[in-house]
Amino acid sequence: MIRYLTIRMLLTVPALLGITLLIFSLIRFIPGDPARAILLTMFDPSTNLADLEKDAEALHKQLGLDQPFPVQYGTWLWKIMRGDLGISFRSKTPILEELLQCLPATLELAGAALVIMLFIAIPSGIAGAVYHRRIADHATRIIALIGVSVPGFFLGLVLMYIMSVKLGLLPTMGRGGAEHLILPALTLGIGLSSVTARLLRTSLLQVFSQKYMMLAEAKGLHRRTILFKHALPNALLPVLTSVGLLIGGLIGGTVIIETVFSWPGVGRYVVDAITGRDYPVIQAFALLMAVVYILLNLIVDITYRWMDPRVRLEQEGQHG
């Protein structure tokens, strides 16, 4: 196990380096001068254009944009390794400090959406598999298809119109009590539950077709015992590999949902940075999302290996 962990950790190093180079390159090759973009956000119509050009050149040097590309990348990477994500162009505040202020709201939203996803996906997936090709199965498949097809922002607007405008039950925007959390969390959770329910249904059907399941039925075990003690634990293993990526998508999906519901989290913070061409913030967010995906993938692989002896034996045979 230690050898496997060491190999997996070493493989993440070149992946992270490649991601940092890609993110830095994409941001640097975006059309437009960041220095001029910053000054234009503070532009005073009475300012002389010649003075504006001088200020842009001075800011260009101050930001290190006049340095060769390898020097810029090396300087940025060294700061990242020390935990320095840079300074926001707009607020002149450390990006890490601003992200930490927004992070609790995003984690609150993501956690609530994850709970909603599990409460919807697990019963729906079980119902679709147990009542295969019956009314319950067809109904859950249609609902899941609708949930996957409808964009998150549209679903959010529909829920907002029904629950807030028409019925007046819930607030539309902002962050306050638990009532403010329901609509954005429900919007995120429904979309993710549709995918998870379909995965669980397919996995359960595969488990039901195994010989040991037929043997359990032949021994006269109760169907509930077979389902929850034997079938469901084995069916959740393949789903686990996708849930890690779904959690990453959950965090990324907050960018849209937080904007729709004016939720003061990381997603809304990044949208404001994109509209204001705050490149260091965009870089930091893209890098953090990449790190989250890599770490989640690593955790899922380790968990899957630990829970399924077949995978562990197969990998030991490959490395042995």
Buried (B, 14 or more C-beta within 10 A) or exposed (E): EEEBEEEBEEEBEEBBEEBBEEBBEEBBEEEEBBBBBBBBEEEEEEEEEEEBEEBBBEBBEEBEBEEEEEEBBEEBBEEBEEEBBBBBBBBEEBBBEBBEBBBEBBBBBBEBBBEBBBEBBBBBBBBBBBBEEEEBBEBBBEBBEEBBEBEBBEBBBEBBEEBBEEEEEBBBBEBEEEEBBBBBBBBBBBBBBBBBBBBBBBBBBBBBEEEEBEEBEEEEBEEEEBBEEBBBEBBBBBBBBBBBBBBBBBBBBBBBBBBBBEBBBBBBBBBEBEEBBBBBBBBBBBBBBBBBBBEBBBEBBBBBBEBBEEBBEEBEEEEE
